[in-house]
Amino acid sequence: MSYFCLVNTPGVAVRDIVAIQAKDDGAAERELARVAGLWPGFETIALYQDERSVAVLSNPSLGFATEALDVGDLAA
């Protein structure tokens, strides 16, 4: 399948585009972690399969949360 990552660095959106060969989303997400290791100063890395968003990895060393915020079922 056709997967790719958009690497964003502080102040530079889409600093690099990295093509990934993977058979499914799980394998592509493992490759996403490898790509993050190549860009220690990354801000976010977005993973896509063609036009479909698969995952986004944010750099916790820049203050981004490592876990999603759970807001529950709160109504206004």
C-alpha positions, -999 to +999 in steps of 0.1 A: +000+000+000+011+036-005+019+052+028+038+084+034+047+107+063+047+145+064+075+156+088+068+190+104+096+208+124+092+239+145+086+268+121+087+246+090+056+228+079+062+198+057+100+198+062+101+164+045+079+138+029+089+102+036+075+073+015+068+041+035+063+006+023+039-013+046+013-040+042-012-025+067-017+003+091+001-015+120+033-019+099+030+017+087+028+029+123+059+010+133+077+027+104+063+060+117+082+054+149+114+047+129+110+079+109+106+098+142+140+085+153+155+100+121+141+135+130+149+141+167+137+178+165+104+170+148+072+188+159+047+164+144+047+136+119+015+128+101+010+094+085-012+089+055-023+060+033-030+078+000-054+106+012-065+089+043-051+101+076-038+071+096-019+086+126-002+117+139+029+115+162+037+146+183+071+152+199+067+150+237+101+167+243+085+199+229+057+197+254+031+177+234+010+152+254+018+116+249-017+103+256-050+116+241-071+138+263-101+119+276-130+144+280-157+118+284-193+123+275-197+159+286-226+179+273-228+217+270 
